[in-house]
Amino acid sequence: MNELTRIAAPDGVAPAAQYSHVVLGTGRFVAVSGQLALDEEGRIVGEGDAAAQARQVFENLRRCLSAAGAGFDDVVKLTFFVTDMAHLPAIRAARAEHIPDDRLPAASAVQVASLVRPEFLMEIEAFAVVAP
């Protein structure tokens, strides 16, 4: 497991409720492109269902990280692109299945007008640092 340092609230910065403000580590950098709620055959999972889409997206992230020799313990940053901020609780629930609260990465949430296809409710990208 990679030893990462997480700083939830640096001096002078308001505490973060659902993420760490700063995560740092030493090792190999891994960037995972934004993942959508697609199964391995390219079919959408959970059309209209934010919770089902979030679970599929995190499963896709897990598979991509694994292909790079990484896991969720190595993730230092997640970016959530959502068509509606109301989807964030579903994303947080899916994230909690993979990342415990004491290991939360840095994170950003951005509401967008649309994604590549209208049936997608979210896209999530990840950055990881794998121990040397």
N, CA, C and O atoms as a GROMACS GRO file, in nm:
protein
  528
    1MET      N    1   0.084  -0.118   0.000
    1MET     CA    2   0.000   0.000   0.000
    1MET      C    3   0.088   0.124   0.000
    1MET      O    4   0.191   0.129   0.068
    2ASN      N    5   0.049   0.222  -0.076
    2ASN     CA    6   0.120   0.348  -0.087
    2ASN      C    7   0.095   0.433   0.037
    2ASN      O    8  -0.019   0.446   0.081
    3GLU      N    9   0.200   0.489   0.093
    3GLU     CA   10   0.185   0.579   0.207
    3GLU      C   11   0.164   0.721   0.154
    3GLU      O   12   0.259   0.786   0.110
    4LEU      N   13   0.041   0.766   0.158
    4LEU     CA   14   0.008   0.901   0.115
    4LEU      C   15  -0.024   0.984   0.237
    4LEU      O   16  -0.076   0.934   0.336
    5THR      N   17   0.008   1.111   0.229
    5THR     CA   18  -0.027   1.204   0.336
    5THR      C   19  -0.150   1.281   0.293
    5THR      O   20  -0.153   1.340   0.185
    6ARG      N   21  -0.252   1.280   0.377
    6ARG     CA   22  -0.376   1.352   0.349
    6ARG      C   23  -0.390   1.465   0.451
    6ARG      O   24  -0.378   1.445   0.572
    7ILE      N   25  -0.415   1.584   0.399
    7ILE     CA   26  -0.434   1.701   0.485
    7ILE      C   27  -0.576   1.750   0.462
    7ILE      O   28  -0.605   1.810   0.358
    8ALA      N   29  -0.663   1.725   0.558
    8ALA     CA   30  -0.804   1.761   0.543
    8ALA      C   31  -0.824   1.912   0.550
    8ALA      O   32  -0.906   1.968   0.477
    9ALA      N   33  -0.749   1.977   0.636
    9ALA     CA   34  -0.766   2.122   0.654
    9ALA      C   35  -0.632   2.188   0.684
    9ALA      O   36  -0.593   2.196   0.801
   10PRO      N   37  -0.562   2.236   0.582
   10PRO     CA   38  -0.438   2.310   0.608
   10PRO      C   39  -0.468   2.436   0.691
   10PRO      O   40  -0.581   2.484   0.692
   11ASP      N   41  -0.369   2.486   0.760
   11ASP     CA   42  -0.387   2.608   0.840
   11ASP      C   43  -0.449   2.717   0.755
   11ASP      O   44  -0.402   2.746   0.645
   12GLY      N   45  -0.554   2.779   0.806
   12GLY     CA   46  -0.617   2.891   0.739
   12GLY      C   47  -0.718   2.853   0.633
   12GLY      O   48  -0.774   2.941   0.567
   13VAL      N   49  -0.744   2.722   0.614
   13VAL     CA   50  -0.840   2.676   0.515
   13VAL      C   51  -0.954   2.604   0.588
   13VAL      O   52  -0.929   2.524   0.678
   14ALA      N   53  -1.077   2.633   0.550
   14ALA     CA   54  -1.193   2.570   0.614
   14ALA      C   55  -1.186   2.418   0.596
   14ALA      O   56  -1.147   2.371   0.489
   15PRO      N   57  -1.225   2.342   0.699
   15PRO     CA   58  -1.221   2.195   0.689
   15PRO      C   59  -1.306   2.143   0.573
   15PRO      O   60  -1.411   2.200   0.540
   16ALA      N   61  -1.260   2.036   0.514
   16ALA     CA   62  -1.334   1.970   0.406
   16ALA      C   63  -1.425   1.864   0.465
   16ALA      O   64  -1.384   1.787   0.552
   17ALA      N   65  -1.549   1.859   0.419
   17ALA     CA   66  -1.644   1.763   0.473
   17ALA      C   67  -1.640   1.629   0.401
   17ALA      O   68  -1.657   1.525   0.465
   18GLN      N   69  -1.617   1.628   0.272
   18GLN     CA   70  -1.627   1.504   0.194
   18GLN      C   71  -1.502   1.477   0.110
   18GLN      O   72  -1.509   1.400   0.014
   19TYR      N   73  -1.390   1.537   0.143
   19TYR     CA   74  -1.266   1.518   0.068
   19TYR      C   75  -1.149   1.570   0.150
   19TYR      O   76  -1.169   1.632   0.254
   20SER      N   77  -1.028   1.546   0.103
   20SER     CA   78  -0.908   1.603   0.163
   20SER      C   79  -0.864   1.720   0.076
   20SER      O   80  -0.868   1.710  -0.047
   21HIS      N   81  -0.822   1.830   0.138
   21HIS     CA   82  -0.775   1.945   0.060
   21HIS      C   83  -0.644   1.912  -0.013
   21HIS      O   84  -0.623   1.955  -0.126
   22VAL      N   85  -0.557   1.837   0.053
   22VAL     CA   86  -0.424   1.808  -0.003
   22VAL      C   87  -0.393   1.661   0.017
   22VAL      O   88  -0.416   1.605   0.125
   23VAL      N   89  -0.339   1.598  -0.088
   23VAL     CA   90  -0.289   1.461  -0.077
   23VAL      C   91  -0.154   1.459  -0.148
   23VAL      O   92  -0.142   1.504  -0.261
   24LEU      N   93  -0.052   1.407  -0.079
   24LEU     CA   94   0.079   1.401  -0.142
   24LEU      C   95   0.142   1.265  -0.120
   24LEU      O   96   0.117   1.198  -0.020
   25GLY      N   97   0.225   1.228  -0.215
   25GLY     CA   98   0.294   1.100  -0.208
   25GLY      C   99   0.412   1.099  -0.303
   25GLY      O  100   0.432   1.194  -0.379
   26THR      N  101   0.488   0.993  -0.297
   26THR     CA  102   0.603   0.977  -0.384
   26THR      C  103   0.586   0.848  -0.462
   26THR      O  104   0.557   0.744  -0.403
   27GLY      N  105   0.604   0.853  -0.593
   27GLY     CA  106   0.593   0.731  -0.671
   27GLY      C  107   0.557   0.757  -0.815
   27GLY      O  108   0.586   0.864  -0.870
   28ARG      N  109   0.494   0.660  -0.876
   28ARG     CA  110   0.454   0.662  -1.018
   28ARG      C  111   0.316   0.723  -1.030
   28ARG      O  112   0.223   0.681  -0.960
   29PHE      N  113   0.301   0.823  -1.118
   29PHE     CA  114   0.175   0.892  -1.139
   29PHE      C  115   0.088   0.813  -1.237
   29PHE      O  116   0.136   0.768  -1.341
   30VAL      N  117  -0.040   0.798  -1.203
   30VAL     CA  118  -0.135   0.728  -1.289
   30VAL      C  119  -0.254   0.821  -1.311
   30VAL      O  120  -0.314   0.869  -1.214
   31ALA      N  121  -0.289   0.846  -1.437
   31ALA     CA  122  -0.407   0.927  -1.470
   31ALA      C  123  -0.509   0.835  -1.536
   31ALA      O  124  -0.479   0.765  -1.632
   32VAL      N  125  -0.631   0.837  -1.483
   32VAL     CA  126  -0.740   0.757  -1.540
   32VAL      C  127  -0.841   0.853  -1.600
   32VAL      O  128  -0.896   0.939  -1.532
   33SER      N  129  -0.865   0.837  -1.728
   33SER     CA  130  -0.962   0.921  -1.799
   33SER      C  131  -1.099   0.911  -1.734
   33SER      O  132  -1.130   0.814  -1.665
   34GLY      N  133  -1.180   1.013  -1.758
   34GLY     CA  134  -1.316   1.013  -1.707
   34GLY      C  135  -1.389   0.887  -1.748
   34GLY      O  136  -1.392   0.851  -1.866
   35GLN      N  137  -1.448   0.821  -1.650
   35GLN     CA  138  -1.520   0.697  -1.675
   35GLN      C  139  -1.670   0.724  -1.673
   35GLN      O  140  -1.720   0.804  -1.595
   36LEU      N  141  -1.740   0.654  -1.760
   36LEU     CA  142  -1.885   0.664  -1.774
   36LEU      C  143  -1.949   0.534  -1.728
   36LEU      O  144  -1.880   0.436  -1.702
   37ALA      N  145  -2.080   0.534  -1.717
   37ALA     CA  146  -2.155   0.416  -1.671
   37ALA      C  147  -2.178   0.320  -1.788
   37ALA      O  148  -2.291   0.299  -1.832
   38LEU      N  149  -2.069   0.264  -1.838
   38LEU     CA  150  -2.076   0.166  -1.946
   38LEU      C  151  -2.027   0.032  -1.896
   38LEU      O  152  -1.929   0.025  -1.822
   39ASP      N  153  -2.094  -0.075  -1.938
   39ASP     CA  154  -2.045  -0.208  -1.904
   39ASP      C  155  -1.933  -0.245  -2.002
   39ASP      O  156  -1.900  -0.167  -2.090
   40GLU      N  157  -1.876  -0.364  -1.985
   40GLU     CA  158  -1.761  -0.403  -2.067
   40GLU      C  159  -1.795  -0.420  -2.215
   40GLU      O  160  -1.705  -0.433  -2.298
   41GLU      N  161  -1.922  -0.422  -2.249
   41GLU     CA  162  -1.965  -0.432  -2.389
   41GLU      C  163  -2.004  -0.296  -2.446
   41GLU      O  164  -2.046  -0.287  -2.561
   42GLY      N  165  -1.991  -0.190  -2.365
   42GLY     CA  166  -2.022  -0.056  -2.411
   42GLY      C  167  -2.168  -0.017  -2.399
   42GLY      O  168  -2.211   0.082  -2.459
   43ARG      N  169  -2.244  -0.093  -2.320
   43ARG     CA  170  -2.386  -0.060  -2.297
   43ARG      C  171  -2.399   0.024  -2.170
   43ARG      O  172  -2.329   0.001  -2.072
   44ILE      N  173  -2.489   0.120  -2.174
   44ILE     CA  174  -2.511   0.204  -2.056
   44ILE      C  175  -2.572   0.120  -1.944
   44ILE      O  176  -2.657   0.033  -1.967
   45VAL      N  177  -2.527   0.148  -1.823
   45VAL     CA  178  -2.579   0.084  -1.703
   45VAL      C  179  -2.656   0.190  -1.625
   45VAL      O  180  -2.602   0.298  -1.598
   46GLY      N  181  -2.780   0.161  -1.589
   46GLY     CA  182  -2.856   0.250  -1.501
   46GLY      C  183  -2.906   0.378  -1.566
   46GLY      O  184  -2.896   0.485  -1.505
   47GLU      N  185  -2.957   0.368  -1.685
   47GLU     CA  186  -3.009   0.490  -1.749
   47GLU      C  187  -3.113   0.556  -1.658
   47GLU      O  188  -3.211   0.492  -1.618
   48GLY      N  189  -3.091   0.684  -1.626
   48GLY     CA  190  -3.181   0.758  -1.539
   48GLY      C  191  -3.164   0.729  -1.391
   48GLY      O  192  -3.237   0.786  -1.310
   49ASP      N  193  -3.070   0.643  -1.353
   49ASP     CA  194  -3.050   0.601  -1.214
   49ASP      C  195  -2.908   0.639  -1.169
   49ASP      O  196  -2.811   0.570  -1.201
   50ALA      N  197  -2.897   0.750  -1.094
   50ALA     CA  198  -2.767   0.801  -1.053
   50ALA      C  199  -2.690   0.700  -0.969
   50ALA      O  200  -2.568   0.687  -0.985
   51ALA      N  201  -2.757   0.628  -0.880
   51ALA     CA  202  -2.687   0.531  -0.793
   51ALA      C  203  -2.628   0.418  -0.876
   51ALA      O  204  -2.513   0.380  -0.854
   52ALA      N  205  -2.704   0.365  -0.970
   52ALA     CA  206  -2.653   0.256  -1.055
   52ALA      C  207  -2.539   0.305  -1.143
   52ALA      O  208  -2.441   0.234  -1.162
   53GLN      N  209  -2.551   0.425  -1.195
   53GLN     CA  210  -2.443   0.479  -1.278
   53GLN      C  211  -2.317   0.500  -1.194
   53GLN      O  212  -2.207   0.468  -1.239
   54ALA      N  213  -2.332   0.553  -1.074
   54ALA     CA  214  -2.215   0.577  -0.987
   54ALA      C  215  -2.145   0.446  -0.954
   54ALA      O  216  -2.022   0.439  -0.956
   55ARG      N  217  -2.222   0.342  -0.922
   55ARG     CA  218  -2.159   0.212  -0.892
   55ARG      C  219  -2.081   0.161  -1.013
   55ARG      O  220  -1.970   0.110  -0.996
   56GLN      N  221  -2.137   0.173  -1.133
   56GLN     CA  222  -2.068   0.125  -1.253
   56GLN      C  223  -1.943   0.208  -1.280
   56GLN      O  224  -1.838   0.154  -1.316
   57VAL      N  225  -1.953   0.339  -1.263
   57VAL     CA  226  -1.837   0.426  -1.286
   57VAL      C  227  -1.724   0.387  -1.190
   57VAL      O  228  -1.609   0.376  -1.232
   58PHE      N  229  -1.755   0.366  -1.062
   58PHE     CA  230  -1.650   0.328  -0.968
   58PHE      C  231  -1.595   0.189  -0.998
   58PHE      O  232  -1.476   0.165  -0.975
   59GLU      N  233  -1.676   0.099  -1.048
   59GLU     CA  234  -1.625  -0.031  -1.091
   59GLU      C  235  -1.530  -0.013  -1.209
   59GLU      O  236  -1.425  -0.078  -1.214
   60ASN      N  237  -1.564   0.073  -1.304
   60ASN     CA  238  -1.475   0.099  -1.416
   60ASN      C  239  -1.345   0.164  -1.370
   60ASN      O  240  -1.237   0.129  -1.419
   61LEU      N  241  -1.354   0.258  -1.275
   61LEU     CA  242  -1.233   0.318  -1.219
   61LEU      C  243  -1.147   0.211  -1.153
   61LEU      O  244  -1.025   0.210  -1.172
   62ARG      N  245  -1.209   0.121  -1.077
   62ARG     CA  246  -1.134   0.013  -1.011
   62ARG      C  247  -1.058  -0.071  -1.113
   62ARG      O  248  -0.941  -0.102  -1.094
   63ARG      N  249  -1.125  -0.106  -1.222
   63ARG     CA  250  -1.062  -0.187  -1.325
   63ARG      C  251  -0.947  -0.113  -1.394
   63ARG      O  252  -0.842  -0.171  -1.421
   64CYS      N  253  -0.967   0.015  -1.420
   64CYS     CA  254  -0.861   0.094  -1.483
   64CYS      C  255  -0.741   0.109  -1.390
   64CYS      O  256  -0.626   0.094  -1.433
   65LEU      N  257  -0.766   0.139  -1.263
   65LEU     CA  258  -0.658   0.149  -1.166
   65LEU      C  259  -0.582   0.017  -1.157
   65LEU      O  260  -0.459   0.016  -1.156
   66SER      N  261  -0.656  -0.093  -1.149
   66SER     CA  262  -0.594  -0.225  -1.140
   66SER      C  263  -0.504  -0.253  -1.259
   66SER      O  264  -0.395  -0.309  -1.244
   67ALA      N  265  -0.547  -0.213  -1.378
   67ALA     CA  266  -0.466  -0.234  -1.498
   67ALA      C  267  -0.332  -0.160  -1.490
   67ALA      O  268  -0.235  -0.199  -1.555
   68ALA      N  269  -0.328  -0.052  -1.411
   68ALA     CA  270  -0.206   0.026  -1.393
   68ALA      C  271  -0.128  -0.016  -1.268
   68ALA      O  272  -0.030   0.048  -1.232
   69GLY      N  273  -0.172  -0.124  -1.203
   69GLY     CA  274  -0.106  -0.169  -1.082
   69GLY      C  275  -0.139  -0.082  -0.962
   69GLY      O  276  -0.061  -0.074  -0.866
   70ALA      N  277  -0.254  -0.017  -0.966
   70ALA     CA  278  -0.295   0.074  -0.859
   70ALA      C  279  -0.429   0.030  -0.802
   70ALA      O  280  -0.495  -0.059  -0.856
   71GLY      N  281  -0.469   0.093  -0.694
   71GLY     CA  282  -0.599   0.069  -0.633
   71GLY      C  283  -0.651   0.199  -0.576
   71GLY      O  284  -0.585   0.302  -0.587
   72PHE      N  285  -0.767   0.194  -0.516
   72PHE     CA  286  -0.825   0.316  -0.460
   72PHE      C  287  -0.742   0.374  -0.347
   72PHE      O  288  -0.750   0.495  -0.322
   73ASP      N  289  -0.663   0.293  -0.278
   73ASP     CA  290  -0.575   0.346  -0.174
   73ASP      C  291  -0.470   0.440  -0.231
   73ASP      O  292  -0.414   0.523  -0.159
   74ASP      N  293  -0.443   0.428  -0.361
   74ASP     CA  294  -0.342   0.510  -0.427
   74ASP      C  295  -0.399   0.638  -0.487
   74ASP      O  296  -0.323   0.724  -0.532
   75VAL      N  297  -0.531   0.653  -0.489
   75VAL     CA  298  -0.594   0.768  -0.552
   75VAL      C  299  -0.569   0.894  -0.470
   75VAL      O  300  -0.593   0.897  -0.349
   76VAL      N  301  -0.519   0.997  -0.538
   76VAL     CA  302  -0.493   1.124  -0.471
   76VAL      C  303  -0.594   1.231  -0.512
   76VAL      O  304  -0.608   1.332  -0.442
   77LYS      N  305  -0.666   1.212  -0.624
   77LYS     CA  306  -0.760   1.315  -0.672
   77LYS      C  307  -0.870   1.250  -0.754
   77LYS      O  308  -0.843   1.168  -0.842
   78LEU      N  309  -0.993   1.288  -0.727
   78LEU     CA  310  -1.108   1.250  -0.807
   78LEU      C  311  -1.174   1.379  -0.856
   78LEU      O  312  -1.183   1.477  -0.782
   79THR      N  313  -1.221   1.377  -0.980
   79THR     CA  314  -1.300   1.488  -1.031
   79THR      C  315  -1.432   1.433  -1.079
   79THR      O  316  -1.437   1.342  -1.162
   80PHE      N  317  -1.540   1.488  -1.025
   80PHE     CA  318  -1.676   1.447  -1.060
   80PHE      C  319  -1.735   1.551  -1.155
   80PHE      O  320  -1.743   1.669  -1.122
   81PHE      N  321  -1.774   1.507  -1.272
   81PHE     CA  322  -1.847   1.590  -1.366
   81PHE      C  323  -1.990   1.539  -1.364
   81PHE      O  324  -2.015   1.424  -1.399
   82VAL      N  325  -2.084   1.623  -1.323
   82VAL     CA  326  -2.223   1.580  -1.308
   82VAL      C  327  -2.316   1.674  -1.384
   82VAL      O  328  -2.289   1.793  -1.396
   83THR      N  329  -2.424   1.618  -1.434
   83THR     CA  330  -2.523   1.701  -1.502
   83THR      C  331  -2.617   1.768  -1.403
   83THR      O  332  -2.692   1.859  -1.439
   84ASP      N  333  -2.614   1.721  -1.276
   84ASP     CA  334  -2.697   1.779  -1.172
   84ASP      C  335  -2.629   1.751  -1.038
   84ASP      O  336  -2.596   1.636  -1.009
   85MET      N  337  -2.607   1.853  -0.958
   85MET     CA  338  -2.542   1.835  -0.827
   85MET      C  339  -2.622   1.741  -0.737
   85MET      O  340  -2.568   1.690  -0.639
   86ALA      N  341  -2.747   1.718  -0.769
   86ALA     CA  342  -2.828   1.624  -0.691
   86ALA      C  343  -2.775   1.481  -0.700
   86ALA      O  344  -2.816   1.396  -0.620
   87HIS      N  345  -2.685   1.453  -0.794
   87HIS     CA  346  -2.627   1.319  -0.808
   87HIS      C  347  -2.511   1.295  -0.710
   87HIS      O  348  -2.464   1.181  -0.697
   88LEU      N  349  -2.464   1.399  -0.643
   88LEU     CA  350  -2.348   1.383  -0.554
   88LEU      C  351  -2.370   1.282  -0.441
   88LEU      O  352  -2.277   1.207  -0.411
   89PRO      N  353  -2.487   1.275  -0.376
   89PRO     CA  354  -2.504   1.172  -0.273
   89PRO      C  355  -2.486   1.030  -0.328
   89PRO      O  356  -2.430   0.945  -0.259
   90ALA      N  357  -2.532   1.004  -0.448
   90ALA     CA  358  -2.514   0.871  -0.508
   90ALA      C  359  -2.366   0.844  -0.535
   90ALA      O  360  -2.319   0.733  -0.516
   91ILE      N  361  -2.295   0.946  -0.578
   91ILE     CA  362  -2.151   0.932  -0.603
   91ILE      C  363  -2.078   0.906  -0.472
   91ILE      O  364  -1.993   0.818  -0.465
   92ARG      N  365  -2.112   0.981  -0.369
   92ARG     CA  366  -2.047   0.962  -0.239
   92ARG      C  367  -2.073   0.823  -0.183
   92ARG      O  368  -1.985   0.763  -0.123
   93ALA      N  369  -2.194   0.772  -0.202
   93ALA     CA  370  -2.227   0.637  -0.154
   93ALA      C  371  -2.144   0.533  -0.229
   93ALA      O  372  -2.092   0.440  -0.168
   94ALA      N  373  -2.132   0.547  -0.360
   94ALA     CA  374  -2.051   0.452  -0.438
   94ALA      C  375  -1.904   0.465  -0.400
   94ALA      O  376  -1.834   0.364  -0.389
   95ARG      N  377  -1.858   0.587  -0.381
   95ARG     CA  378  -1.719   0.608  -0.340
   95ARG      C  379  -1.692   0.541  -0.206
   95ARG      O  380  -1.586   0.481  -0.187
   96ALA      N  381  -1.788   0.549  -0.112
   96ALA     CA  382  -1.771   0.490   0.021
   96ALA      C  383  -1.756   0.339   0.015
   96ALA      O  384  -1.698   0.280   0.107
   97GLU      N  385  -1.806   0.275  -0.089
   97GLU     CA  386  -1.789   0.130  -0.106
   97GLU      C  387  -1.644   0.095  -0.140
   97GLU      O  388  -1.603  -0.020  -0.125
   98HIS      N  389  -1.567   0.193  -0.185
   98HIS     CA  390  -1.429   0.169  -0.229
   98HIS      C  391  -1.324   0.244  -0.148
   98HIS      O  392  -1.210   0.199  -0.136
   99ILE      N  393  -1.363   0.358  -0.091
   99ILE     CA  394  -1.266   0.444  -0.022
   99ILE      C  395  -1.323   0.481   0.115
   99ILE      O  396  -1.425   0.549   0.122
  100PRO      N  397  -1.257   0.439   0.223
  100PRO     CA  398  -1.308   0.474   0.357
  100PRO      C  399  -1.289   0.624   0.385
  100PRO      O  400  -1.204   0.689   0.325
  101ASP      N  401  -1.370   0.675   0.475
  101ASP     CA  402  -1.367   0.818   0.507
  101ASP      C  403  -1.230   0.867   0.553
  101ASP      O  404  -1.197   0.984   0.531
  102ASP      N  405  -1.150   0.782   0.615
  102ASP     CA  406  -1.019   0.826   0.663
  102ASP      C  407  -0.913   0.824   0.553
  102ASP      O  408  -0.797   0.854   0.580
  103ARG      N  409  -0.949   0.789   0.430
  103ARG     CA  410  -0.854   0.783   0.318
  103ARG      C  411  -0.905   0.863   0.198
  103ARG      O  412  -0.867   0.835   0.084
  104LEU      N  413  -0.991   0.962   0.223
  104LEU     CA  414  -1.050   1.037   0.113
  104LEU      C  415  -0.944   1.116   0.036
  104LEU      O  416  -0.858   1.180   0.096
  105PRO      N  417  -0.951   1.111  -0.096
  105PRO     CA  418  -0.858   1.189  -0.178
  105PRO      C  419  -0.904   1.334  -0.189
  105PRO      O  420  -1.013   1.370  -0.142
  106ALA      N  421  -0.822   1.416  -0.251
  106ALA     CA  422  -0.867   1.549  -0.291
  106ALA      C  423  -0.977   1.529  -0.394
  106ALA      O  424  -0.980   1.426  -0.462
  107ALA      N  425  -1.068   1.625  -0.407
  107ALA     CA  426  -1.178   1.606  -0.501
  107ALA      C  427  -1.233   1.740  -0.547
  107ALA      O  428  -1.224   1.842  -0.478
  108SER      N  429  -1.290   1.737  -0.667
  108SER     CA  430  -1.363   1.852  -0.722
  108SER      C  431  -1.491   1.799  -0.783
  108SER      O  432  -1.494   1.689  -0.838
  109ALA      N  433  -1.597   1.880  -0.773
  109ALA     CA  434  -1.724   1.846  -0.835
  109ALA      C  435  -1.762   1.963  -0.925
  109ALA      O  436  -1.764   2.078  -0.883
  110VAL      N  437  -1.792   1.930  -1.051
  110VAL     CA  438  -1.825   2.032  -1.150
  110VAL      C  439  -1.957   1.995  -1.216
  110VAL      O  440  -1.972   1.885  -1.269
  111GLN      N  441  -2.052   2.088  -1.213
  111GLN     CA  442  -2.177   2.064  -1.286
  111GLN      C  443  -2.156   2.110  -1.430
  111GLN      O  444  -2.108   2.220  -1.455
  112VAL      N  445  -2.194   2.022  -1.524
  112VAL     CA  446  -2.180   2.051  -1.666
  112VAL      C  447  -2.317   2.051  -1.732
  112VAL      O  448  -2.411   1.990  -1.682
  113ALA      N  449  -2.327   2.119  -1.845
  113ALA     CA  450  -2.455   2.124  -1.917
  113ALA      C  451  -2.491   1.988  -1.974
  113ALA      O  452  -2.608   1.950  -1.977
  114SER      N  453  -2.390   1.914  -2.019
  114SER     CA  454  -2.415   1.779  -2.072
  114SER      C  455  -2.283   1.705  -2.080
  114SER      O  456  -2.175   1.762  -2.070
  115LEU      N  457  -2.296   1.575  -2.099
  115LEU     CA  458  -2.179   1.489  -2.122
  115LEU      C  459  -2.186   1.440  -2.265
  115LEU      O  460  -2.268   1.490  -2.343
  116VAL      N  461  -2.103   1.344  -2.302
  116VAL     CA  462  -2.092   1.302  -2.441
  116VAL      C  463  -2.224   1.250  -2.499
  116VAL      O  464  -2.249   1.264  -2.619
  117ARG      N  465  -2.308   1.190  -2.413
  117ARG     CA  466  -2.442   1.146  -2.454
  117ARG      C  467  -2.539   1.186  -2.344
  117ARG      O  468  -2.504   1.184  -2.227
  118PRO      N  469  -2.662   1.222  -2.381
  118PRO     CA  470  -2.756   1.276  -2.281
  118PRO      C  471  -2.795   1.178  -2.171
  118PRO      O  472  -2.837   1.221  -2.064
  119GLU      N  473  -2.783   1.047  -2.194
  119GLU     CA  474  -2.822   0.952  -2.090
  119GLU      C  475  -2.720   0.938  -1.977
  119GLU      O  476  -2.749   0.878  -1.874
  120PHE      N  477  -2.600   0.992  -1.997
  120PHE     CA  478  -2.499   0.987  -1.891
  120PHE      C  479  -2.524   1.098  -1.791
  120PHE      O  480  -2.541   1.214  -1.828
  121LEU      N  481  -2.526   1.062  -1.663
  121LEU     CA  482  -2.550   1.158  -1.555
  121LEU      C  483  -2.421   1.207  -1.492
  121LEU      O  484  -2.419   1.312  -1.427
  122MET      N  485  -2.312   1.131  -1.513
  122MET     CA  486  -2.184   1.165  -1.449
  122MET      C  487  -2.068   1.106  -1.527
  122MET      O  488  -2.082   1.010  -1.602
  123GLU      N  489  -1.953   1.166  -1.506
  123GLU     CA  490  -1.825   1.114  -1.554
  123GLU      C  491  -1.725   1.144  -1.443
  123GLU      O  492  -1.724   1.255  -1.389
  124ILE      N  493  -1.641   1.047  -1.410
  124ILE     CA  494  -1.547   1.065  -1.299
  124ILE      C  495  -1.408   1.024  -1.345
  124ILE      O  496  -1.389   0.917  -1.402
  125GLU      N  497  -1.311   1.112  -1.319
  125GLU     CA  498  -1.172   1.082  -1.350
  125GLU      C  499  -1.093   1.069  -1.220
  125GLU      O  500  -1.134   1.119  -1.115
  126ALA      N  501  -0.980   0.999  -1.229
  126ALA     CA  502  -0.898   0.975  -1.110
  126ALA      C  503  -0.751   0.996  -1.139
  126ALA      O  504  -0.704   0.971  -1.251
  127PHE      N  505  -0.679   1.043  -1.039
  127PHE     CA  506  -0.534   1.051  -1.043
  127PHE      C  507  -0.483   0.973  -0.923
  127PHE      O  508  -0.536   0.984  -0.813
  128ALA      N  509  -0.379   0.894  -0.946
  128ALA     CA  510  -0.323   0.812  -0.839
  128ALA      C  511  -0.171   0.825  -0.838
  128ALA      O  512  -0.109   0.861  -0.938
  129VAL      N  513  -0.112   0.795  -0.724
  129VAL     CA  514   0.032   0.786  -0.709
  129VAL      C  515   0.061   0.650  -0.650
  129VAL      O  516   0.017   0.618  -0.540
  130VAL      N  517   0.136   0.568  -0.726
  130VAL     CA  518   0.168   0.432  -0.684
  130VAL      C  519   0.310   0.430  -0.627
  130VAL      O  520   0.403   0.487  -0.686
  131ALA      N  521   0.326   0.366  -0.513
  131ALA     CA  522   0.456   0.359  -0.446
  131ALA      C  523   0.563   0.306  -0.540
  131ALA      O  524   0.537   0.216  -0.620
  132PRO      N  525   0.682   0.363  -0.530
  132PRO     CA  526   0.793   0.317  -0.617
  132PRO      C  527   0.835   0.174  -0.585
  132PRO      O  528   0.926   0.121  -0.648
   0.00000   0.00000   0.00000
